[in-house]
């Protein structure tokens, strides 16, 4: 007797009853920690598949990851952003856990984060780091994180307390609608702003954060990557809030024009003469640039609204995460 084909309704019911969980681990030269990370997450989430995406490691990262039971794949383009983009495109699951391969994040917290995502029907849960070791944060990182977090909150409204956390849980619809334009460590900032821009249901949960294993070093460069993150915030501010961005520039130009024009106007009213013609021309030029900047912001704001609607439609193609 021929076996009856599985219907779409049965597949949907099966997926709802047992959501597929994927643990995504981008890594580069993490032989000292990757085995522990894979083993800990396989233990914390027994039904999940752990994917390790190697980013041109020159040590034994791949061998140790395979030995620990991970599915190992390779991304040749260097940079965490490239790896995350590839993982989001390749891996098919209902719930995604993104974590670094340096053994600084707490694997036993994963079930709690996943449960929160499903129970509250969220699209992203960020693990806010609570350091358990004095050496968990490098010099200046805590201050830089707070500074960038406050900056994002001022520009994009509500935010998180730890926008640079590399430990997050996502729904399928977040992952498959995320454009992933960043190439390096600024990817966490882009993930955060993507959620805020589309007004997705998101949350934050505290999780322990540990120092890196002895003998290993962070790939994050404090100043270089900090500036890249700040540049990314500025770029996204320009792209997602063009009226506010160009309006601010226009206001600055208009103020300069007014400061230059006030003495000229006073002289003209008193004498009927304009003795400083070059300054008058300069003030006029600044005011024209101010109007052009505001006009550009108005036009780009209309374009941005249309693009945001398209992103929202792409996001709504996928259903919300479902639990047991």
MARBALUM-726906 format. One record per residue (C-alpha): x, y, z. Coordinates in Angstrom, 3 decimals. Layout:
BEGIN
+----------+----------+----------+
!        x !        y !        z !
+----------+----------+----------+
!        X !        Y !        Z !
...
+----------+----------+----------+
// end
This chain:
BEGIN
+----------+----------+----------+
!        x !        y !        z !
+----------+----------+----------+
!    0.000 !    0.000 !    0.000 !
!    1.427 !    3.340 !   -1.080 !
!    2.237 !    5.817 !    1.661 !
!    0.002 !    8.918 !    1.675 !
!    1.959 !   12.158 !    1.010 !
!    2.298 !   14.511 !    3.971 !
!   -0.019 !   17.480 !    3.613 !
!    0.973 !   21.120 !    4.182 !
!   -1.358 !   21.246 !    7.201 !
!    0.367 !   18.225 !    8.771 !
!    3.793 !   19.748 !    8.192 !
!    2.631 !   22.991 !    9.804 !
!    1.201 !   21.115 !   12.793 !
!    4.388 !   19.078 !   13.193 !
!    6.567 !   22.210 !   13.106 !
!    4.320 !   23.950 !   15.625 !
!    4.541 !   20.966 !   17.971 !
!    8.306 !   20.701 !   17.734 !
!   10.035 !   23.880 !   16.533 !
!   13.420 !   23.390 !   14.936 !
!   16.158 !   25.178 !   16.855 !
!   19.503 !   26.057 !   15.264 !
!   22.509 !   27.271 !   17.244 !
!   24.687 !   29.468 !   15.011 !
!   28.329 !   29.907 !   16.017 !
!   30.539 !   32.187 !   13.885 !
!   34.181 !   31.689 !   14.752 !
!   37.746 !   32.433 !   13.744 !
!   40.718 !   30.706 !   15.418 !
!   38.848 !   29.470 !   18.487 !
!   40.382 !   26.018 !   18.963 !
!   40.741 !   26.594 !   22.719 !
!   37.020 !   27.223 !   23.231 !
!   34.938 !   25.893 !   20.339 !
!   34.716 !   22.322 !   21.610 !
!   33.381 !   23.508 !   24.954 !
!   30.883 !   25.862 !   23.289 !
!   29.475 !   23.131 !   21.032 !
!   29.257 !   20.583 !   23.850 !
!   27.598 !   23.047 !   26.245 !
!   24.931 !   24.131 !   23.765 !
!   24.197 !   20.560 !   22.681 !
!   23.644 !   19.774 !   26.343 !
!   21.542 !   22.884 !   27.022 !
!   19.397 !   22.448 !   23.876 !
!   19.362 !   18.673 !   23.171 !
!   17.058 !   18.919 !   20.168 !
!   18.977 !   21.726 !   18.462 !
!   21.473 !   21.474 !   15.625 !
!   24.712 !   23.349 !   16.290 !
!   26.242 !   24.992 !   13.209 !
!   29.811 !   26.276 !   13.349 !
!   30.717 !   28.609 !   10.497 !
!   34.477 !   28.863 !   10.238 !
!   35.880 !   32.143 !    8.928 !
!   39.302 !   31.112 !    7.547 !
!   40.744 !   29.746 !   10.794 !
!   44.394 !   28.743 !   10.693 !
!   44.299 !   26.586 !   13.840 !
!   42.352 !   23.392 !   14.687 !
!   38.960 !   25.083 !   15.144 !
!   37.284 !   22.960 !   12.459 !
!   38.597 !   19.658 !   13.805 !
!   37.548 !   20.409 !   17.391 !
!   34.097 !   21.640 !   16.301 !
!   33.446 !   18.462 !   14.305 !
!   34.712 !   16.296 !   17.146 !
!   32.261 !   17.997 !   19.528 !
!   29.356 !   17.194 !   17.203 !
!   28.772 !   20.422 !   15.275 !
!   27.824 !   20.800 !   11.632 !
!   30.808 !   22.720 !   10.247 !
!   30.605 !   25.037 !    7.257 !
!   32.936 !   27.658 !    5.796 !
!   32.596 !   31.343 !    4.900 !
!   35.599 !   32.682 !    2.919 !
!   34.820 !   36.405 !    3.207 !
!   36.530 !   37.673 !    6.354 !
!   34.378 !   39.420 !    8.946 !
!   31.610 !   38.510 !   11.368 !
!   28.992 !   40.341 !    9.321 !
!   29.770 !   38.173 !    6.288 !
!   29.468 !   35.030 !    8.418 !
!   26.120 !   36.041 !    9.947 !
!   24.741 !   36.883 !    6.505 !
!   25.755 !   33.436 !    5.215 !
!   24.346 !   31.614 !    8.260 !
!   21.008 !   33.421 !    8.039 !
!   20.763 !   32.573 !    4.344 !
!   21.822 !   28.905 !    4.600 !
!   20.253 !   27.558 !    7.772 !
!   16.561 !   26.677 !    7.844 !
!   14.946 !   26.580 !   11.303 !
!   12.108 !   28.042 !   13.362 !
!   14.237 !   29.499 !   16.162 !
!   17.845 !   30.657 !   15.885 !
!   20.357 !   31.071 !   18.698 !
!   23.338 !   33.234 !   17.720 !
!   26.387 !   33.014 !   19.987 !
!   30.111 !   33.670 !   19.729 !
!   32.538 !   30.750 !   19.777 !
!   34.782 !   32.078 !   22.553 !
!   33.046 !   30.436 !   25.556 !
!   32.205 !   33.781 !   27.175 !
!   28.424 !   33.306 !   26.992 !
!   26.361 !   31.081 !   29.255 !
!   24.912 !   28.047 !   27.437 !
!   22.528 !   27.046 !   30.308 !
!   20.722 !   30.378 !   29.759 !
!   19.715 !   29.344 !   26.221 !
!   16.524 !   27.414 !   27.179 !
!   15.325 !   30.429 !   29.179 !
!   15.952 !   32.769 !   26.230 !
!   14.222 !   30.435 !   23.767 !
!   11.271 !   29.956 !   26.124 !
!   10.881 !   33.722 !   26.496 !
!   10.897 !   34.193 !   22.718 !
!    8.182 !   31.571 !   22.231 !
!    6.021 !   32.362 !   25.273 !
!    5.882 !   36.096 !   24.526 !
!    5.706 !   35.680 !   20.744 !
!    8.840 !   37.765 !   20.204 !
!   11.187 !   38.166 !   17.267 !
!   14.418 !   38.793 !   19.167 !
!   15.653 !   38.276 !   22.708 !
!   18.994 !   39.874 !   23.571 !
!   21.084 !   38.358 !   26.361 !
!   22.200 !   41.393 !   28.380 !
!   25.621 !   40.523 !   29.749 !
!   26.193 !   40.344 !   33.500 !
!   29.929 !   39.852 !   33.959 !
!   31.051 !   37.103 !   36.321 !
!   34.778 !   37.848 !   36.001 !
!   36.687 !   41.099 !   36.394 !
!   38.454 !   40.395 !   33.099 !
!   35.250 !   39.711 !   31.142 !
!   35.223 !   43.247 !   29.716 !
!   38.416 !   44.708 !   28.279 !
!   39.497 !   48.227 !   29.235 !
!   37.107 !   50.806 !   27.806 !
!   34.578 !   48.289 !   26.449 !
!   31.985 !   48.814 !   29.185 !
!   32.089 !   52.613 !   28.729 !
!   32.027 !   52.301 !   24.925 !
!   29.061 !   49.940 !   25.041 !
!   27.128 !   52.332 !   27.291 !
!   27.981 !   55.293 !   25.062 !
!   26.862 !   53.543 !   21.874 !
!   23.726 !   52.202 !   23.555 !
!   22.719 !   55.708 !   24.689 !
!   23.455 !   57.088 !   21.224 !
!   21.185 !   54.510 !   19.551 !
!   18.427 !   55.191 !   22.109 !
!   18.547 !   58.933 !   21.390 !
!   18.312 !   58.425 !   17.638 !
!   15.973 !   55.450 !   17.311 !
!   13.938 !   55.700 !   20.502 !
!   13.593 !   52.750 !   22.867 !
!   16.606 !   50.502 !   22.927 !
!   18.417 !   47.834 !   24.945 !
!   20.931 !   48.058 !   27.755 !
!   23.471 !   45.986 !   25.793 !
!   23.252 !   46.542 !   22.037 !
!   26.639 !   44.897 !   21.419 !
!   25.779 !   41.528 !   22.954 !
!   26.673 !   38.655 !   20.625 !
!   24.219 !   36.272 !   22.335 !
!   20.722 !   36.531 !   20.855 !
!   17.707 !   34.407 !   19.984 !
!   15.680 !   35.126 !   16.836 !
!   12.455 !   34.049 !   15.198 !
!   12.483 !   32.739 !   11.653 !
!   10.757 !   35.839 !   10.336 !
!   13.457 !   38.093 !   11.808 !
!   16.298 !   36.064 !   10.285 !
!   14.782 !   35.713 !    6.842 !
!   13.833 !   39.394 !    6.568 !
!   17.142 !   40.773 !    7.865 !
!   19.194 !   42.428 !    5.055 !
!   22.612 !   41.988 !    6.792 !
!   24.615 !   44.775 !    5.158 !
!   27.436 !   44.966 !    7.711 !
!   30.702 !   43.088 !    7.268 !
!   32.327 !   43.108 !   10.710 !
!   31.564 !   43.414 !   14.408 !
!   29.054 !   46.204 !   13.734 !
!   26.559 !   43.471 !   12.823 !
!   25.103 !   43.520 !   16.371 !
!   24.253 !   47.213 !   15.967 !
!   22.531 !   46.507 !   12.653 !
!   20.521 !   43.663 !   14.200 !
!   19.310 !   45.994 !   16.946 !
!   18.365 !   48.868 !   14.652 !
!   16.582 !   46.525 !   12.222 !
!   14.312 !   45.400 !   15.060 !
!   13.696 !   48.957 !   16.276 !
!   12.968 !   50.283 !   12.792 !
!   10.280 !   47.681 !   12.073 !
!    8.941 !   48.004 !   15.625 !
!    9.294 !   44.255 !   16.183 !
!    8.315 !   42.669 !   19.486 !
!   11.653 !   42.245 !   21.259 !
!   12.949 !   41.789 !   24.789 !
!   16.086 !   41.517 !   26.847 !
!   17.078 !   38.981 !   29.509 !
!   20.116 !   38.969 !   31.743 !
!   22.686 !   36.208 !   31.258 !
!   26.131 !   35.590 !   32.806 !
!   29.187 !   36.736 !   30.889 !
!   32.616 !   35.214 !   31.497 !
!   36.212 !   36.030 !   30.647 !
!   37.727 !   34.346 !   27.615 !
!   39.632 !   31.096 !   28.228 !
!   43.264 !   31.579 !   29.194 !
!   45.602 !   31.776 !   26.234 !
!   42.998 !   33.205 !   23.825 !
!   42.584 !   36.777 !   22.581 !
!   39.594 !   38.769 !   21.389 !
!   39.378 !   39.552 !   17.672 !
!   37.675 !   42.873 !   18.459 !
!   39.872 !   45.937 !   18.054 !
!   38.669 !   48.538 !   20.555 !
!   39.263 !   51.702 !   18.517 !
!   38.949 !   50.414 !   14.952 !
!   35.780 !   48.407 !   15.516 !
!   34.360 !   51.046 !   17.867 !
!   34.690 !   53.658 !   15.107 !
!   33.170 !   51.240 !   12.595 !
!   30.187 !   50.694 !   14.902 !
!   29.781 !   54.454 !   15.336 !
!   29.997 !   54.911 !   11.557 !
!   27.337 !   52.215 !   11.106 !
!   25.012 !   54.012 !   13.518 !
!   25.526 !   57.254 !   11.587 !
!   24.927 !   55.516 !    8.252 !
!   21.750 !   53.870 !    9.497 !
!   20.621 !   57.201 !   10.986 !
!   21.016 !   58.789 !    7.558 !
!   19.266 !   55.902 !    5.783 !
!   16.413 !   55.342 !    8.239 !
!   15.845 !   58.912 !    9.513 !
!   16.739 !   61.075 !    6.482 !
!   14.461 !   63.979 !    7.398 !
!   15.933 !   64.198 !   10.882 !
!   19.477 !   63.734 !    9.564 !
!   19.349 !   66.272 !    6.724 !
!   17.063 !   68.562 !    8.712 !
!   19.737 !   68.807 !   11.412 !
!   22.353 !   69.645 !    8.779 !
!   20.004 !   72.213 !    7.258 !
!   19.377 !   73.812 !   10.649 !
!   23.131 !   74.098 !   11.248 !
!   23.672 !   75.708 !    7.843 !
!   20.771 !   78.115 !    8.412 !
!   22.197 !   79.188 !   11.785 !
!   25.587 !   79.910 !   10.178 !
!   23.833 !   81.939 !    7.470 !
!   21.913 !   83.955 !   10.071 !
!   25.066 !   84.656 !   12.114 !
!   26.820 !   85.936 !    8.981 !
!   23.796 !   87.955 !    7.820 !
!   22.884 !   89.789 !   11.063 !
!   25.744 !   92.377 !   10.951 !
!   25.136 !   92.945 !    7.237 !
!   21.410 !   93.561 !    7.763 !
!   22.111 !   95.939 !   10.645 !
!   24.549 !   97.941 !    8.508 !
!   22.086 !   98.048 !    5.623 !
!   19.238 !   99.276 !    7.842 !
!   21.489 !  101.977 !    9.319 !
!   23.228 !  103.196 !    6.166 !
!   21.421 !  101.662 !    3.204 !
!   24.705 !  100.114 !    2.076 !
!   26.048 !   96.544 !    1.851 !
!   29.795 !   97.039 !    2.333 !
!   30.673 !   93.353 !    2.805 !
!   29.312 !   91.855 !   -0.402 !
!   31.360 !   88.579 !   -0.254 !
!   29.992 !   87.864 !    3.237 !
!   26.464 !   88.549 !    2.009 !
!   26.955 !   86.117 !   -0.868 !
!   28.367 !   83.516 !    1.527 !
!   25.389 !   83.885 !    3.889 !
!   23.010 !   83.512 !    0.938 !
!   24.862 !   80.383 !   -0.181 !
!   24.617 !   78.804 !    3.270 !
!   20.885 !   79.524 !    3.412 !
!   20.338 !   77.989 !   -0.026 !
!   22.257 !   74.879 !    1.069 !
!   20.087 !   74.719 !    4.175 !
!   16.906 !   74.705 !    2.086 !
!   18.379 !   72.093 !   -0.280 !
!   19.335 !   69.869 !    2.672 !
!   15.823 !   70.005 !    4.132 !
!   14.288 !   69.375 !    0.691 !
!   16.560 !   66.332 !    0.241 !
!   15.464 !   65.051 !    3.642 !
!   11.787 !   65.392 !    2.699 !
!   12.265 !   63.488 !   -0.574 !
!   14.369 !   60.740 !    1.002 !
!   11.918 !   60.410 !    3.894 !
!    9.191 !   59.484 !    1.404 !
!   11.496 !   56.907 !   -0.220 !
!   12.462 !   55.500 !    3.190 !
!    8.829 !   55.064 !    4.208 !
!    8.171 !   53.057 !    1.057 !
!   11.272 !   50.918 !    1.656 !
!   10.246 !   50.335 !    5.269 !
!    6.814 !   49.161 !    4.113 !
!    8.498 !   46.653 !    1.783 !
!   10.670 !   45.401 !    4.647 !
!    7.597 !   45.033 !    6.821 !
!    5.808 !   43.024 !    4.127 !
!    8.849 !   40.737 !    3.735 !
!    8.893 !   40.290 !    7.505 !
!    5.170 !   39.415 !    7.635 !
!    5.562 !   36.633 !    5.061 !
!    6.725 !   34.341 !    7.869 !
!    4.642 !   33.338 !   10.864 !
!    5.389 !   34.099 !   14.483 !
!    7.429 !   31.577 !   16.514 !
!    5.357 !   28.732 !   17.924 !
!    6.024 !   26.616 !   20.961 !
!    4.902 !   23.229 !   22.158 !
+----------+----------+----------+
// end
